[in-house]
Amino acid sequence: MSPDQSEQPISNRIDDTTPAPTERFVFTPPIDIFETSDGLVLRADLPGVSIETLELQIQDNRLTLFGRVESVLPPGAIPVHQEFEVGDFLRSFILSDEVDHDRITARLSHGVLEVELPRADQPEPRRIQVNAD
């Protein structure tokens, strides 16, 4: 019985020309949420995610962020030692009714996504006229 490839010495793995598995990891990005006078701000660490591979979506009061990280290896390179797993970031949040969905903005800078979640204008209380029979 031959040893598993992961148990083989590095010198044997360098010459291996079998393609890498296509399995991808899904990571939960760390986030910070803080309140400002205008609403909430969400910051998520998304190292390796570009503007082209980032998707933000709101559906049924749920904000979902998805970021794909592309491989940092040059084409044709065979990894000898790898500590950074390539994968995708996925996280979702339930938004309160106090968030104005139409005014949400987001920006990505140096691997940090910042999403501004402004408060919705609250309707003014109004007096209801009661009529007698």
TORVOPA-775200 format. One line per 5 residues: number of its first residue (from 1); their letters; for each residue x, y, z of N, C-alpha, C. Coordinates in nm, 2 decimals. Example, Ala and Ser with C-alpha at 12.3 -4.5 7.8 and 13.67 -1.06 7.14 Angstrom:
// TORVOPA-775200
1 = AS = 1.32 -0.57 0.78 1.23 -0.45 0.78 1.32 -0.33 0.78  1.28 -0.22 0.71 1.37 -0.11 0.71 1.29 0.00 0.79 .
END
This chain:
// TORVOPA-775200
1 = MSPDQ = 0.08 -0.12 0.00 0.00 0.00 0.00 0.09 0.12 0.00  0.06 0.22 -0.09 0.15 0.34 -0.10 0.10 0.44 0.00  0.19 0.52 0.05 0.15 0.62 0.15 0.07 0.73 0.09  -0.01 0.79 0.17 -0.09 0.91 0.12 0.00 1.02 0.07  -0.04 1.10 -0.03 0.04 1.20 -0.09 0.08 1.30 0.02 .
6 = SEQPI = -0.01 1.33 0.11 0.02 1.43 0.22 0.14 1.38 0.31  0.16 1.25 0.31 0.27 1.20 0.40 0.40 1.18 0.32  0.40 1.21 0.19 0.52 1.19 0.11 0.62 1.31 0.14  0.75 1.29 0.13 0.84 1.40 0.14 0.82 1.51 0.04  0.86 1.63 0.07 0.84 1.74 -0.02 0.90 1.72 -0.16 .
11 = SNRID = 1.02 1.65 -0.16 1.08 1.63 -0.29 1.00 1.55 -0.38  0.92 1.45 -0.33 0.83 1.37 -0.42 0.71 1.45 -0.46  0.66 1.55 -0.38 0.55 1.62 -0.42 0.58 1.73 -0.52  0.70 1.78 -0.53 0.74 1.88 -0.63 0.72 1.84 -0.77  0.75 1.71 -0.79 0.74 1.65 -0.93 0.60 1.61 -0.96 .
16 = DTTPA = 0.51 1.61 -0.87 0.37 1.56 -0.90 0.30 1.66 -0.99  0.25 1.61 -1.10 0.19 1.70 -1.20 0.04 1.68 -1.20  -0.02 1.62 -1.10 -0.16 1.61 -1.09 -0.22 1.74 -1.05  -0.33 1.78 -1.11 -0.39 1.91 -1.08 -0.44 1.92 -0.93  -0.43 2.04 -0.88 -0.48 2.06 -0.74 -0.63 2.04 -0.73 .
21 = PTERF = -0.68 1.99 -0.62 -0.82 1.97 -0.61 -0.90 2.11 -0.62  -1.02 2.10 -0.67 -1.10 2.22 -0.69 -1.18 2.26 -0.57  -1.17 2.19 -0.46 -1.24 2.22 -0.34 -1.20 2.36 -0.29  -1.30 2.44 -0.25 -1.27 2.58 -0.21 -1.33 2.59 -0.06  -1.25 2.66 0.02 -1.29 2.69 0.15 -1.39 2.81 0.16 .
26 = VFTPP = -1.48 2.81 0.25 -1.56 2.93 0.27 -1.53 2.98 0.42  -1.49 3.10 0.42 -1.45 3.16 0.55 -1.56 3.26 0.59  -1.57 3.28 0.72 -1.66 3.38 0.78 -1.57 3.50 0.81  -1.58 3.61 0.74 -1.49 3.72 0.77 -1.52 3.79 0.91  -1.41 3.83 0.98 -1.43 3.90 1.10 -1.49 4.04 1.07 .
31 = IDIFE = -1.58 4.09 1.15 -1.65 4.22 1.13 -1.65 4.30 1.26  -1.66 4.43 1.24 -1.69 4.53 1.34 -1.81 4.60 1.30  -1.90 4.63 1.39 -2.02 4.71 1.37 -2.02 4.82 1.47  -2.03 4.95 1.43 -2.04 5.05 1.52 -2.15 5.15 1.48  -2.20 5.23 1.58 -2.31 5.32 1.55 -2.25 5.46 1.54 .
36 = TSDGL = -2.31 5.54 1.44 -2.27 5.68 1.43 -2.40 5.76 1.44  -2.40 5.89 1.43 -2.52 5.97 1.44 -2.61 5.94 1.32  -2.56 5.89 1.21 -2.64 5.87 1.09 -2.70 5.73 1.08  -2.64 5.63 1.16 -2.68 5.49 1.15 -2.57 5.40 1.19  -2.56 5.29 1.12 -2.46 5.19 1.16 -2.36 5.18 1.05 .
41 = VLRAD = -2.24 5.14 1.09 -2.13 5.11 0.99 -2.08 4.97 1.02  -2.06 4.89 0.91 -2.02 4.76 0.92 -1.88 4.75 0.85  -1.78 4.70 0.92 -1.65 4.68 0.85 -1.61 4.53 0.86  -1.57 4.48 0.74 -1.54 4.34 0.73 -1.40 4.33 0.67  -1.32 4.24 0.72 -1.19 4.21 0.67 -1.20 4.11 0.56 .
46 = LPGVS = -1.16 4.14 0.44 -1.17 4.05 0.32 -1.04 4.05 0.25  -0.93 4.00 0.31 -0.80 4.00 0.24 -0.81 3.92 0.11  -0.75 3.98 0.00 -0.75 3.92 -0.13 -0.87 3.93 -0.21  -0.98 4.00 -0.16 -1.10 4.02 -0.24 -1.08 4.15 -0.32  -1.12 4.15 -0.45 -1.11 4.27 -0.53 -1.26 4.32 -0.55 .
51 = IETLE = -1.26 4.43 -0.60 -1.40 4.49 -0.63 -1.47 4.41 -0.74  -1.39 4.34 -0.82 -1.46 4.26 -0.93 -1.51 4.12 -0.87  -1.46 4.08 -0.76 -1.50 3.95 -0.70 -1.58 3.97 -0.57  -1.63 4.09 -0.55 -1.71 4.12 -0.43 -1.86 4.14 -0.48  -1.95 4.08 -0.40 -2.09 4.10 -0.43 -2.17 4.12 -0.30 .
56 = LQIQD = -2.24 4.23 -0.30 -2.33 4.27 -0.18 -2.47 4.26 -0.23  -2.56 4.20 -0.15 -2.70 4.19 -0.20 -2.79 4.20 -0.08  -2.90 4.26 -0.10 -3.01 4.27 0.00 -3.13 4.20 -0.06  -3.18 4.11 0.02 -3.30 4.04 -0.02 -3.38 4.00 0.11  -3.50 4.03 0.12 -3.59 4.00 0.24 -3.53 4.05 0.37 .
61 = NRLTL = -3.48 4.17 0.37 -3.42 4.23 0.49 -3.29 4.17 0.53  -3.23 4.09 0.44 -3.10 4.02 0.47 -2.99 4.08 0.38  -2.88 4.13 0.45 -2.77 4.18 0.37 -2.67 4.06 0.37  -2.63 4.03 0.24 -2.53 3.92 0.22 -2.41 3.97 0.15  -2.29 3.94 0.21 -2.17 3.97 0.14 -2.10 3.85 0.10 .
66 = FGRVE = -2.05 3.85 -0.03 -1.98 3.73 -0.08 -1.85 3.78 -0.15  -1.74 3.73 -0.12 -1.61 3.77 -0.18 -1.53 3.65 -0.22  -1.49 3.65 -0.34 -1.41 3.54 -0.39 -1.26 3.58 -0.39  -1.17 3.50 -0.34 -1.03 3.52 -0.34 -0.97 3.44 -0.45  -0.90 3.50 -0.54 -0.83 3.43 -0.65 -0.70 3.38 -0.61 .
71 = SVLPP = -0.65 3.28 -0.67 -0.52 3.22 -0.63 -0.41 3.32 -0.66  -0.31 3.33 -0.57 -0.20 3.42 -0.58 -0.08 3.36 -0.65  -0.09 3.23 -0.69 0.01 3.16 -0.76 0.02 3.20 -0.91  0.13 3.21 -0.96 0.14 3.23 -1.11 0.09 3.11 -1.18  0.04 3.12 -1.30 -0.01 3.01 -1.38 0.11 2.90 -1.40 .
76 = GAIPV = 0.07 2.78 -1.37 0.17 2.67 -1.39 0.26 2.65 -1.27  0.25 2.73 -1.17 0.33 2.71 -1.04 0.27 2.60 -0.96  0.36 2.52 -0.90 0.31 2.41 -0.81 0.35 2.45 -0.67  0.25 2.46 -0.58 0.28 2.50 -0.44 0.37 2.39 -0.37  0.47 2.44 -0.30 0.56 2.35 -0.23 0.52 2.36 -0.08 .
81 = HQEFE = 0.49 2.48 -0.03 0.44 2.50 0.11 0.34 2.61 0.10  0.22 2.59 0.17 0.12 2.69 0.16 0.05 2.69 0.29  0.04 2.81 0.35 -0.03 2.83 0.48 -0.15 2.91 0.46  -0.17 2.98 0.35 -0.29 3.06 0.32 -0.38 2.98 0.23  -0.50 2.95 0.28 -0.59 2.87 0.20 -0.67 2.97 0.11 .
86 = VGDFL = -0.69 2.93 -0.01 -0.77 3.01 -0.11 -0.91 2.97 -0.09  -1.00 3.07 -0.08 -1.14 3.04 -0.06 -1.22 3.16 -0.08  -1.34 3.15 -0.03 -1.44 3.26 -0.05 -1.48 3.30 0.09  -1.53 3.43 0.10 -1.58 3.49 0.22 -1.73 3.50 0.20  -1.81 3.46 0.31 -1.95 3.46 0.30 -2.00 3.50 0.44 .
91 = RSFIL = -2.09 3.60 0.44 -2.15 3.64 0.57 -2.28 3.71 0.54  -2.38 3.69 0.63 -2.51 3.76 0.61 -2.56 3.81 0.74  -2.64 3.92 0.73 -2.70 3.99 0.85 -2.84 4.02 0.82  -2.92 4.01 0.93 -3.06 4.05 0.92 -3.06 4.20 0.95  -3.12 4.28 0.87 -3.13 4.43 0.89 -3.26 4.46 0.96 .
96 = SDEVD = -3.25 4.56 1.05 -3.37 4.60 1.12 -3.45 4.69 1.02  -3.57 4.72 1.06 -3.66 4.81 0.97 -3.61 4.95 0.98  -3.52 4.98 1.07 -3.47 5.12 1.09 -3.37 5.15 0.98  -3.32 5.05 0.90 -3.22 5.08 0.80 -3.29 5.12 0.67  -3.24 5.23 0.61 -3.29 5.28 0.48 -3.22 5.20 0.37 .
101 = HDRIT = -3.28 5.10 0.32 -3.21 5.01 0.22 -3.17 5.09 0.09  -3.24 5.20 0.06 -3.21 5.27 -0.07 -3.09 5.36 -0.05  -3.04 5.39 0.07 -2.93 5.47 0.09 -2.80 5.40 0.14  -2.80 5.27 0.14 -2.69 5.19 0.18 -2.58 5.21 0.08  -2.46 5.24 0.13 -2.34 5.26 0.04 -2.23 5.17 0.09 .
106 = ARLSH = -2.13 5.13 0.00 -2.02 5.05 0.04 -1.90 5.09 -0.03  -1.78 5.06 0.03 -1.65 5.08 -0.04 -1.56 4.98 0.01  -1.46 4.94 -0.08 -1.36 4.84 -0.05 -1.23 4.91 -0.06  -1.15 4.90 0.04 -1.01 4.97 0.04 -0.91 4.88 0.12  -0.81 4.84 0.05 -0.70 4.76 0.11 -0.76 4.64 0.18 .
111 = GVLEV = -0.85 4.57 0.12 -0.90 4.44 0.18 -1.00 4.46 0.29  -1.05 4.59 0.32 -1.15 4.62 0.42 -1.27 4.67 0.35  -1.38 4.60 0.37 -1.51 4.65 0.32 -1.58 4.73 0.43  -1.63 4.85 0.39 -1.70 4.93 0.48 -1.84 4.96 0.42  -1.94 4.92 0.50 -2.08 4.94 0.45 -2.15 5.03 0.55 .
116 = ELPRA = -2.20 5.14 0.49 -2.28 5.24 0.57 -2.43 5.20 0.56  -2.49 5.19 0.68 -2.63 5.15 0.69 -2.71 5.27 0.75  -2.75 5.37 0.67 -2.82 5.48 0.73 -2.95 5.45 0.79  -2.99 5.53 0.89 -3.12 5.51 0.95 -3.23 5.56 0.86  -3.34 5.49 0.85 -3.46 5.54 0.78 -3.52 5.65 0.85 .
121 = DQPEP = -3.58 5.75 0.78 -3.65 5.85 0.85 -3.78 5.79 0.91  -3.80 5.83 1.04 -3.91 5.78 1.11 -4.03 5.87 1.08  -4.15 5.82 1.06 -4.26 5.91 1.04 -4.30 5.98 1.16  -4.34 6.10 1.14 -4.38 6.19 1.26 -4.51 6.13 1.31  -4.53 6.14 1.45 -4.65 6.09 1.50 -4.76 6.19 1.46 .
126 = RRIQV = -4.88 6.14 1.43 -4.99 6.23 1.39 -5.11 6.20 1.47  -5.19 6.30 1.49 -5.31 6.28 1.57 -5.42 6.24 1.48  -5.50 6.14 1.52 -5.61 6.09 1.44 -5.74 6.14 1.50  -5.81 6.21 1.41 -5.94 6.26 1.45 -6.04 6.15 1.47  -6.11 6.15 1.59 -6.21 6.06 1.62 -6.34 6.13 1.61 .
131 = NAD = -6.43 6.07 1.53 -6.57 6.13 1.51 -6.67 6.05 1.59  -6.77 6.12 1.63 -6.88 6.06 1.71 -6.99 6.02 1.61  -7.07 5.92 1.66 -7.19 5.88 1.58 -7.30 5.98 1.58 .
END
